[in-house]
């Protein structure tokens, strides 16, 4: 019995068409109408070509890469669209099977990575650094929690786990609550954890992390750009979380929207901080900022966005205390009350080490000449939405800052004509035009346009 697939010509239909030429039309229609209607309904509603996508994927996972590529893809259009997904999965699974000593694995923007994760848990139990970023389950839904819990039980040597943008949540089954965050205690070597942009993360999960990951050195917990209601935590929750981890934390990336003085005091009381990122720090007062930050002698990266209460005098005071001497990254986006004097005092102490500088929406700054003349090692510079400088200052920028690779501006700073002149001088520079000053998290993806400008003829 032959396999029925799309575009297959049934022998019965061929015989009927030949018979219709010799018999009267009425006889053919009377005798064969019922049978034809049944065969049409069966070919439309049944058969392998009409199977659902989920069922086909389960069948295809039993075939190897060569069979999928040369046999399955040529059957019909429907199979041709489904098979490539499984081909990529098969390639990844074969790679994992051939690399049992793999220590680092990254899965980015992958749809339904369940099969790959399970293969990793079987073949790569010694992996130390795992990233599953911006992945989703079937039909763009969240990944089943059991799949991630399998990682915690199989890969006991994990040192860093990055789940940024991957949606998952704890599921209650009868009276038992399966908690991924509680089972993080199975990873005694875990030092780095990134759970940013997970809309299901809440305060209870933070408590579980604090109690079960006592050796964490790097934590990232930020909100998704299009989900302002996620990560709703109170000052009490934040104080408890950072007090439990204060002695081990070295790197903190935390969204402080709506948090007040007790939270900032708890965060800045971590004595070993080297990289500090406080996003939307609207209620960070200058007194707490100066009293706590002056004790952080190993600070190498500082990111403060929308810290509206900080002024230049606070940075001048900390600069005199040599707090910023080791900075290689400084992000003051949205700090509207910091002027040229405050920035100059900071840069005087870190100009020889600074590689990344962001001054987006710093409205009080009017002169960039000090930045251009002194920060010769800059690789990244964001000066969008600050003011309208003299375009002549950009002509001397790149002989002084030859290592600059990324420059973010807006149309007021540099119009199209000046961007073209700039590109002729530095063709390898990546120019990004910021279209809005209110969505800094979406800048590289949604609200920025990379300028690809050809040389003039």
N, C-alpha and C positions, 0 to 999 in steps of 0.2 A: 504493500500500500504506500503510495507516494506521499511526500510531505507537502502540505498546502501552504504556500507563501504568496505574497502579493505578486501580481503580474504573471501568475501561473495559468496556463491554458488547460482546462480540464478536458479529457478525451470525450466525456459525455456531451459537453457543449458542442464540440466539433462534429460529432455524429448527428446531433440534432439539427445543426445548420445544414448539413448535407441532405438529411431527410426532408427538410422543409422545401427543398427545391423540387422533389418528385411528388410529394403528397399535397393535397389541397391545404390551403392555409387554415381552414376551419378545423380540419382533422388534427393538424399539428397543435393548434392552440387548445383544442378540447382535451387531447390526450396528454399533452406535456406541460400544460400551464402549471398544474399543481407541483409537479416535480421540479420545474425550473424555479418556481418561487421559493421552494424549500432549499434548493442548492444556493440560490442567491443570498438568502438570509443566513445560511450557515457560513458562507465565505465572508460575509460582512461582519458577523458577530463572533465567529470562532476561528481557531487556527493560531499558529505561532506568531504570525505577523500582527495579530491584534492583541497580544499580551501586553499587560501594563509594563511601564518602564521599570518598576521595582522588581517584577518577576524576571524580566529579561536580564537585569543586572545580576541577579542571583544565579541565573543559568550561565551567563558569560564568565562569571568568576571562576568556573571550573575549567575554562579553556586557557591555553597559553597565549602569549603575545602574537606568535605567528599565525595561529588559527583565527584569532580575532581580526587580524589585519588583512589576511588574504582570503579567508572563507566567509566570515560573518559579515564584514562590511559590504560585500558584493551581493548580498541577498535582496535587500530592499532599502528604501530610503529611511524607513523607521529604524531599522537595525543599524544603518550607517550613522545615524545621529546618536544612538545609544552606545555603540561599541567604543568610540574614542574615549569616553569617560572611563570605561573599564580597562582600556589599553594603558592609560596613564596609571591607573591603580596597579595593574599587573607589573608595569615597569618599576614602580616604586617598591612593590613587594619583592620582586626579584632582586632589586638592589639591596634591600634590607637583609634578605636571605644570604646574599653573597658577602655581606659586610658585618659579621657577627661582633666585631670589636669596635663598631662605630661609637664615637663619643659625642658627636654633635649632630643634631637633626633639626631641620626647620621646614615646617609646612605652612605656606602662606596662601591665603585666598583659595583654599581648597574646598570643594563641595563634597560633603559627606565623606570625611576622612576616616570613618570607622574601621574599614578594612585595613587601611595602612597602619592605624594605631594598634590594632590587634596583632598585626604581623610584627610590628616593632616590639611589642610586649613578649612575643614568642622568641624572636631571634636576636634582639638587641637589648638585653637586660643590663648591659654595662654602660648605656648612654648616660652622659653627665649633663649635657646642655640640650634642652628640648624647647622648641618654639612652635606653638600651634596658633597662628595669628590670623584673625579675620576669617575663620573657617565656620561653616554652618552645616547643619544636618540636611536630611531630605526635605525638599520643598522649602528651602531657606529657613528651616526651623532650627531650634537649638539642638546641640549635640547631646545625646543621652548621657546622663551622669555616670552610668555604669561603665561606659567606655573610658572616661577619665579616671574613674576609681581603679580600673585595671592597671593604669600607669603607676599609680601609687603603690600597688601591691607587687608589681613586676620589676619596676626600675628603681631599686632601692638606692642606687648611687647618684641619683639626680642632685645636681648642685644649683641649677637654675631652671626655672619653669616660667615660660612666657605664654600667657593665654590672652593677650591683648586683643579685644574685638571678637573673641570667640564666646558665643552665648551658651550658657548652661546654667542649670539651677538644681537645687536639692529637691528630690521628689519624695513625697510621703506615700508609703505603701502600708495600708492598714494602720497599725499603731507604731510602726517602725519608720523612723526618719533616716533615710540614707544621706549622710552628710559628707560630701567630698572634703569640706574644710576640716572636719574632725579627723579624717584619715590622713591629713598632711603630716601627722606625727609619725607616719611610717617612713618618712624621708629625713633621717637624722643629719644628712649632709647638705640639706637645702639651705642655700644662702641668698638666693635671688628669686623674687616672686613678682610677677606682673599680672594683675587682674583688672587692668584698665578697660573701660568701655563695655563693661558687662552690666546690662540693665537689670539683672536679677540680683546683683550684689546688695546686701543690706547690712545693718548694724550687727545683727546676730552673727553673720559670717565673719565680721571683723573680730568679734570676741573670740570666735573659734580659732582664727588665725593666730591671735595673740597668745592663746593658751597652748597651742600645739606646734608653733614654729618659734621656739625661743632663741634660735641661733640665726635668725634672719639678719642679713646685712644690707640688703637692697629691696625696697618695697615700692611699688608703683600702683597707685589707686586714684584714677582720674575718671571723670565723667565722659560719656559718649557725647560727641559734638551735637547730635540731633536729639539727645535725650536729657533735657535739663532736670528731670525729676528723679534721675537715678542717683545712687549713692547718697541717700538722705541719712546723714548721721548727725548726732547732737554733740555738744561740747563734752558731755559726760562720757559718751562712747569714745571720742577721740582721745581724751585724757587717759582713759583706761588702756587703750590700745598702745599708745606711745610710752606710757610708764612701764608696761610689761616688756617692751622691746628697746628701751632707751640705751641700755648698755651695749647692745650689739649692732644697732643700726648705724650705717655709714652713708647710705644714699636713700633719700626720701623724695618721692614725687607724689604730691598729695593735693587733691582739690579741696580748697578751704572755703567754698561758697557757703555763706551763712554762718560760719564759725566765728567765735569771738575770742576775747583775751585768754581764757583758760586753755583753749586748744593751742593757740600759738605759743604760749608758755611751755606746754608739754612737748610740742614738736621741737622748739629751739633749745630745750633742755637736754637733748641727746648730745653727749659730750664728744662723740667721735665722728660727727658729721663731716663728710667730705664733699658731697653733692647734695644741694638743697634746692628743691623746686616747690614753691607754694603758688598754686594757680588761683586766681580770683581772690587775692588776699585783701579784700576791701576793708576789713576791720582790724588789720594789723596796725597797731599804734607805733609811733616812733619810739616811745619809751621802752616798750618790750623789745622792739627790734634792736635797739642799741645795747640794752643791758644784757641780752642773751647772746647776740651775735658776736659781741666782743670777746667771748670766751671760746669761740670756735677758731682754733689756730690752724686747722688742717683744711680749711674750706678751699675747694678748687673750682667748684661750679656753683653759681648762684642764679636762680631764676625766680623773679618776683613779678607776677603779672597783675595789673590793675590794683596795685597797692596805693590807693589814693591818699592815704594819710601820711605817707613818707615824703619828706622834703629834702632839699640838698644838704641842710645842716646835719642831718643824721648820717649821711654818707661821708661828709667831711670829718665828722667826729670818729667814725670807724676807720677812715683812711689814716688818720693820725695814729691810731692804735695798731696799725699794720695788719688789719684784718683781711685786706684784699690782696696781699702780696703774692699769693699763689694762684690767683684766679686765671683760668684759661677759657672760661665761658661766663658771660654776663648777659642776662636777659631782663630788661626793665620795661617790657612792653606794657603800655597803658599807665605807666607811672607819670602822670601829667604834671606833677609839682617839682620834678627834679630838673634843674636847669643846667646850663653849660658849666658853671662853676663846680657843681657837685660831681658831674661826670668827669671833669678834668682831674679832680683830686683822686678819684678812683683809678683812672687810667694811668696816672703818674706812677703808681706802685705796681701795676700788673701789665704795662704796655709791652714788655718783652716776652710775655707768656700768653697773652690773650689771642685766641684763634677764632672765637665765635662771639659776636656782639649783635644784640637786637635792641633797637631803640624805637620800635614801632609805636606810634601814637603818643610819643613823648612831646607834648605840645609846647613845653617851656624851653626846648632846645632850639637854638637859632644858628649855631655855628658848628660845622663838622671839620673844620681845618685841623683842629687838634687831633682828632681821630685819624685823619689821613696822614698827618705828619709824624705820628708817633707809633701807631699800631701797625708795624710792618709785617707781622705774621698772621694777619687776619685771613681766614679762609671763608668765613660766612659773615655777611653784613646785611642787616635788615633796617632800613631807614624809611620805611613807608609811613605815610600819613603824619609826618612831623612838621614840616614847613616847606617853603619853596626856596631852596638855596640857589646860589648863582651857578648856572651850568658850567661856568669856567673852572670851578673847583674840581670837577670830575675829570678834566683833562690831565691834571697832575696826580690823579689818584693812583693809577696803575703803575707808573714808574716807581712810586713809593711803596705801594702794596702789591707786589707782583704775584703773591700766592693766593690772591682772592679768587674763589671759584664760584661763589653764589652771591648774587646781589639782588635784594628785594626792594623794589621802589613802587611808586604809584605815578599816575599820570601828571599830577601837579609837580612832582619833583623833576621828572624827566619825560617830556613828551616823545612822540614817536621819532621825530627827526633827531633828537639828541640821543635816543637809544640806538639809532642806526650809526651815528658817529662813534658812539662808545663801542659798538660791536666791531667796527672796523679796526679799532686800536687793539681790542682784546677779543679775538674771535672765539676763544675757548671758554669765555665767561658764560655762565648760565644766568640769564636775566629772567627774573620773575616779577610780573606786574601784579600787585595786590589790588583787588577790586573793592575791598571793604575792610574797614578797620575794626569791626565788631566781631569777627569770627576767626580768631588767630589759629584755632585748632584745625579749621577747614582750609587754611591758606594754601598749602601745597597741593591739595587735591581738587577742591571745589571752587575756591574764590581766587585762584591765581592762574595766570596764563603765561606759559613759558614762551618767551620771545625767540623765535627762530628766524633770524634776519640774515639774509644773504648779503654778500659783498656787492657793492655797487658796480655796475658794468663799466 
